[in-house]
Amino acid sequence: MIGRILPPLLSGTLFGAGLALGGMTNPARVRGFLDLFGDWDPTLAFVMGGAVIVMAIAWRFQSGMKQPLFAPKFALPDRSDLTSRLVIGSLLFGVGWGVAGLCPGPGIAALVVEPSSAVIFLAAMFAGMGLVRIFEKAA
């Protein structure tokens, strides 16, 4: 049981700590990054650059592995999962991210740093997720 819970708990904690340390729990940083012609804040570019470097290293290790350490097989995306639902969801995600300055990861991490704002964001996010499920069942 602990062997199944510990790896995602540790990776989630590390991810949240990285977001907090990088300032991504501050919506003003994200909106500042999106403000290309105003008071532009490059912090998010450095956080994304760090993530790209880590993933590049991880992909090099993954290519030599027969299976992941904590799962029976790799769950890698392919081009068949690019659907209109995914594209529309991505557009809605981007608009919400730009308006709120938070996305799910930093929103959850912000519960530690700025709980009152994070709770409002997360409540709206979960309400939106619920509405999608309602509309999908109706269709």
FILOPA-815562 format. One line per 10 residues: number of its first residue (from 1); their letters; for each residue x, y, z of N, C-alpha, C. Coordinates in nm, 3 decimals. Layout:
N
NUM> a> X/Y/Z/X/Y/Z/X/Y/Z | ...
***
This chain:
139
1> migrilppll> 0.083/-0.120/0.000/0.000/0.000/0.000/0.087/0.126/0.000 | 0.183/0.134/0.091/0.268/0.252/0.100/0.353/0.267/-0.026 | 0.390/0.153/-0.087/0.468/0.157/-0.210/0.393/0.218/-0.327 | 0.261/0.212/-0.322/0.179/0.273/-0.428/0.152/0.420/-0.402 | 0.143/0.458/-0.276/0.108/0.595/-0.239/0.230/0.687/-0.233 | 0.342/0.635/-0.188/0.460/0.717/-0.164/0.517/0.785/-0.289 | 0.536/0.715/-0.402/0.593/0.784/-0.519/0.509/0.903/-0.569 | 0.376/0.887/-0.587/0.300/1.004/-0.630/0.294/1.114/-0.524 | 0.293/1.076/-0.396/0.292/1.176/-0.289/0.422/1.256/-0.291 | 0.534/1.189/-0.304/0.663/1.258/-0.310/0.677/1.345/-0.435
11> sgtlfgagla> 0.635/1.292/-0.550/0.648/1.371/-0.673/0.553/1.491/-0.670 | 0.434/1.474/-0.617/0.341/1.586/-0.605/0.391/1.692/-0.510 | 0.452/1.648/-0.400/0.509/1.742/-0.303/0.625/1.820/-0.365 | 0.711/1.749/-0.438/0.823/1.814/-0.506/0.773/1.913/-0.611 | 0.671/1.873/-0.687/0.611/1.961/-0.788/0.554/2.087/-0.724 | 0.475/2.069/-0.618/0.416/2.184/-0.549/0.521/2.276/-0.488 | 0.625/2.217/-0.430/0.733/2.299/-0.373/0.804/2.377/-0.483 | 0.826/2.314/-0.598/0.888/2.384/-0.710/0.803/2.499/-0.760 | 0.672/2.477/-0.768/0.581/2.585/-0.810/0.585/2.701/-0.711 | 0.582/2.669/-0.582/0.585/2.774/-0.480/0.719/2.847/-0.483
21> lggmtnparv> 0.828/2.773/-0.490/0.961/2.834/-0.494/0.979/2.921/-0.618 | 0.922/2.877/-0.731/0.932/2.953/-0.855/0.836/3.071/-0.862 | 0.752/3.088/-0.762/0.659/3.200/-0.760/0.533/3.178/-0.841 | 0.508/3.054/-0.883/0.392/3.027/-0.969/0.260/3.021/-0.894 | 0.265/3.031/-0.760/0.140/3.038/-0.683/0.091/3.182/-0.674 | 0.167/3.275/-0.731/0.130/3.416/-0.733/0.069/3.449/-0.869 | -0.063/3.467/-0.877/-0.127/3.494/-1.005/-0.070/3.615/-1.079 | -0.019/3.713/-1.006/0.038/3.832/-1.071/0.160/3.796/-1.156 | 0.235/3.694/-1.115/0.351/3.650/-1.195/0.307/3.594/-1.329 | 0.204/3.511/-1.326/0.155/3.450/-1.449/0.097/3.556/-1.541
31> rgfldlfgdw> 0.014/3.643/-1.486/-0.044/3.751/-1.569/0.065/3.844/-1.619 | 0.171/3.866/-1.539/0.284/3.947/-1.582/0.357/3.883/-1.699 | 0.365/3.750/-1.700/0.427/3.680/-1.811/0.345/3.696/-1.939 | 0.215/3.697/-1.925/0.126/3.710/-2.042/0.116/3.854/-2.091 | 0.163/3.950/-2.014/0.157/4.092/-2.051/0.282/4.128/-2.131 | 0.285/4.086/-2.257/0.404/4.104/-2.341/0.438/4.250/-2.370 | 0.339/4.336/-2.375/0.363/4.475/-2.413/0.352/4.572/-2.295 | 0.348/4.517/-2.176/0.340/4.601/-2.056/0.458/4.571/-1.965 | 0.428/4.538/-1.842/0.530/4.509/-1.743/0.557/4.358/-1.744 | 0.630/4.311/-1.846/0.652/4.168/-1.868/0.739/4.108/-1.758
41> dptlafvmgg> 0.698/3.992/-1.706/0.771/3.920/-1.601/0.817/3.785/-1.659 | 0.948/3.765/-1.679/0.996/3.642/-1.743/1.006/3.520/-1.650 | 0.963/3.531/-1.525/0.979/3.423/-1.428/0.923/3.291/-1.479 | 0.805/3.293/-1.538/0.742/3.171/-1.586/0.826/3.105/-1.695 | 0.891/3.183/-1.779/0.977/3.127/-1.883/1.092/3.047/-1.821 | 1.148/3.096/-1.712/1.256/3.023/-1.645/1.205/2.896/-1.579 | 1.086/2.902/-1.519/1.027/2.783/-1.458/1.000/2.678/-1.567 | 0.942/2.721/-1.680/0.916/2.627/-1.790/1.047/2.572/-1.847 | 1.148/2.657/-1.859/1.278/2.612/-1.908/1.338/2.505/-1.818 | 1.328/2.525/-1.688/1.376/2.424/-1.594/1.301/2.293/-1.609
51> avivmaiawr> 1.170/2.301/-1.631/1.089/2.180/-1.650/1.128/2.108/-1.779 | 1.156/2.183/-1.884/1.196/2.123/-2.012/1.329/2.050/-1.996 | 1.421/2.108/-1.923/1.552/2.044/-1.901/1.533/1.912/-1.824 | 1.454/1.915/-1.718/1.428/1.794/-1.639/1.363/1.687/-1.727 | 1.265/1.726/-1.809/1.197/1.629/-1.895/1.289/1.574/-2.003 | 1.378/1.657/-2.057/1.473/1.609/-2.157/1.562/1.499/-2.098 | 1.604/1.519/-1.975/1.685/1.418/-1.907/1.601/1.292/-1.881 | 1.477/1.311/-1.837/1.389/1.197/-1.809/1.362/1.116/-1.935 | 1.342/1.181/-2.049/1.317/1.110/-2.175/1.438/1.026/-2.214 | 1.559/1.076/-2.186/1.681/0.999/-2.217/1.684/0.871/-2.134
61> fqsgmkqplf> 1.647/0.881/-2.005/1.644/0.763/-1.920/1.532/0.669/-1.963 | 1.416/0.724/-1.994/1.299/0.644/-2.029/1.324/0.558/-2.152 | 1.395/0.612/-2.249/1.416/0.537/-2.373/1.496/0.409/-2.349 | 1.574/0.404/-2.244/1.652/0.285/-2.213/1.584/0.190/-2.115 | 1.464/0.222/-2.070/1.395/0.141/-1.971/1.292/0.049/-2.038 | 1.278/-0.072/-1.988/1.178/-0.164/-2.041/1.039/-0.133/-1.984 | 1.035/-0.089/-1.859/0.910/-0.051/-1.795/0.940/0.051/-1.686 | 0.840/0.131/-1.647/0.863/0.230/-1.540/0.887/0.161/-1.406 | 0.943/0.237/-1.313/0.974/0.181/-1.182/0.849/0.149/-1.100 | 0.743/0.231/-1.115/0.627/0.217/-1.028/0.497/0.188/-1.102
71> apkfalpdrs> 0.507/0.132/-1.222/0.388/0.097/-1.300/0.421/-0.020/-1.392 | 0.321/-0.094/-1.435/0.350/-0.210/-1.520/0.393/-0.172/-1.663 | 0.349/-0.053/-1.712/0.387/-0.010/-1.846/0.383/0.142/-1.855 | 0.449/0.195/-1.958/0.449/0.339/-1.981/0.315/0.381/-2.042 | 0.266/0.497/-2.006/0.143/0.552/-2.063/0.182/0.676/-2.143 | 0.230/0.654/-2.264/0.278/0.763/-2.348/0.168/0.808/-2.444 | 0.155/0.939/-2.466/0.051/0.988/-2.557/0.087/0.956/-2.702 | -0.017/0.952/-2.784/0.005/0.940/-2.928/-0.084/1.042/-2.999 | -0.072/1.053/-3.126/-0.147/1.154/-3.200/-0.296/1.119/-3.211 | -0.337/0.998/-3.178/-0.478/0.961/-3.189/-0.563/1.024/-3.079
81> dltsrlvigs> -0.498/1.078/-2.976/-0.576/1.137/-2.867/-0.597/1.287/-2.886 | -0.565/1.340/-3.004/-0.587/1.482/-3.035/-0.728/1.496/-3.093 | -0.823/1.533/-3.007/-0.964/1.541/-3.046/-1.013/1.685/-3.033 | -1.130/1.712/-3.089/-1.188/1.845/-3.076/-1.217/1.876/-2.928 | -1.254/1.775/-2.852/-1.279/1.794/-2.709/-1.151/1.842/-2.639 | -1.037/1.784/-2.676/-0.910/1.823/-2.617/-0.873/1.966/-2.658 | -0.893/1.999/-2.785/-0.858/2.134/-2.834/-0.945/2.239/-2.767 | -1.075/2.215/-2.759/-1.167/2.311/-2.695/-1.134/2.323/-2.546 | -1.108/2.210/-2.481/-1.070/2.213/-2.340/-0.941/2.290/-2.318 | -0.845/2.275/-2.409/-0.719/2.348/-2.399/-0.741/2.498/-2.413
91> llfgvgwgva> -0.829/2.536/-2.505/-0.860/2.678/-2.523/-0.925/2.736/-2.397 | -1.021/2.663/-2.341/-1.086/2.709/-2.218/-0.987/2.716/-2.102 | -0.898/2.617/-2.095/-0.795/2.617/-1.992/-0.707/2.741/-2.005 | -0.663/2.772/-2.127/-0.576/2.887/-2.150/-0.643/3.018/-2.113 | -0.770/3.033/-2.149/-0.842/3.155/-2.114/-0.855/3.167/-1.962 | -0.893/3.058/-1.896/-0.906/3.060/-1.750/-0.773/3.087/-1.682 | -0.667/3.031/-1.735/-0.533/3.051/-1.679/-0.493/3.197/-1.692 | -0.521/3.256/-1.808/-0.486/3.397/-1.828/-0.567/3.490/-1.740 | -0.694/3.460/-1.721/-0.780/3.545/-1.640/-0.747/3.531/-1.492 | -0.737/3.406/-1.445/-0.716/3.381/-1.302/-0.569/3.391/-1.262
101> glcpgpgiaa> -0.479/3.363/-1.356/-0.337/3.361/-1.323/-0.295/3.234/-1.250 | -0.385/3.137/-1.245/-0.356/3.008/-1.181/-0.407/2.896/-1.270 | -0.345/2.781/-1.258/-0.397/2.659/-1.318/-0.403/2.556/-1.205 | -0.449/2.434/-1.230/-0.472/2.341/-1.118/-0.352/2.317/-1.026 | -0.235/2.292/-1.080/-0.118/2.265/-0.996/-0.086/2.380/-0.902 | -0.060/2.499/-0.956/-0.034/2.613/-0.869/-0.154/2.649/-0.781 | -0.275/2.623/-0.828/-0.393/2.650/-0.746/-0.393/2.568/-0.619 | -0.358/2.440/-0.633/-0.351/2.353/-0.516/-0.234/2.392/-0.427 | -0.118/2.421/-0.490/-0.001/2.463/-0.411/-0.029/2.595/-0.338 | -0.110/2.682/-0.399/-0.142/2.811/-0.338/-0.226/2.796/-0.211
111> lvvepssavi> -0.285/2.679/-0.190/-0.360/2.657/-0.066/-0.272/2.679/0.057 | -0.142/2.653/0.043/-0.049/2.671/0.154/-0.009/2.818/0.167 | 0.006/2.886/0.053/0.060/3.023/0.052/-0.050/3.128/0.066 | -0.157/3.113/-0.009/-0.266/3.213/-0.014/-0.400/3.139/-0.014 | -0.437/3.078/0.099/-0.555/2.990/0.100/-0.686/3.054/0.056 | -0.711/3.179/0.092/-0.841/3.238/0.058/-0.858/3.252/-0.093 | -0.757/3.298/-0.163/-0.766/3.310/-0.310/-0.770/3.173/-0.375 | -0.690/3.080/-0.322/-0.683/2.947/-0.381/-0.817/2.875/-0.369 | -0.883/2.889/-0.257/-1.011/2.821/-0.237/-1.114/2.871/-0.338 | -1.117/3.000/-0.362/-1.211/3.056/-0.461/-1.179/3.000/-0.600
121> flaamfagmg> -1.052/3.001/-0.637/-1.012/2.948/-0.767/-1.048/2.800/-0.779 | -1.013/2.720/-0.679/-1.039/2.577/-0.686/-1.188/2.546/-0.687 | -1.268/2.623/-0.613/-1.413/2.603/-0.617/-1.467/2.630/-0.757 | -1.420/2.736/-0.821/-1.463/2.766/-0.958/-1.416/2.657/-1.054 | -1.293/2.608/-1.035/-1.240/2.503/-1.122/-1.324/2.376/-1.110 | -1.353/2.334/-0.986/-1.432/2.212/-0.968/-1.575/2.231/-1.017 | -1.631/2.351/-1.004/-1.764/2.378/-1.059/-1.762/2.363/-1.210 | -1.659/2.416/-1.274/-1.646/2.402/-1.419/-1.632/2.257/-1.460 | -1.555/2.179/-1.385/-1.540/2.037/-1.415/-1.673/1.964/-1.401 | -1.750/2.002/-1.301/-1.882/1.943/-1.282/-1.977/1.977/-1.396
131> lvrifekaa> -1.972/2.103/-1.442/-2.057/2.143/-1.555/-2.024/2.065/-1.681 | -1.897/2.041/-1.704/-1.857/1.962/-1.821/-1.917/1.823/-1.813 | -1.910/1.761/-1.697/-1.967/1.627/-1.682/-2.119/1.627/-1.705 | -2.186/1.730/-1.656/-2.331/1.740/-1.677/-2.362/1.753/-1.826 | -2.289/1.842/-1.896/-2.313/1.863/-2.039/-2.276/1.739/-2.121 | -2.172/1.668/-2.080/-2.133/1.547/-2.153/-2.238/1.437/-2.139 | -2.297/1.426/-2.021/-2.402/1.325/-2.000/-2.528/1.360/-2.079 | -2.555/1.491/-2.093/-2.674/1.535/-2.165/-2.658/1.515/-2.316 | -2.535/1.516/-2.364/-2.512/1.504/-2.509/-2.515/1.362/-2.557
***
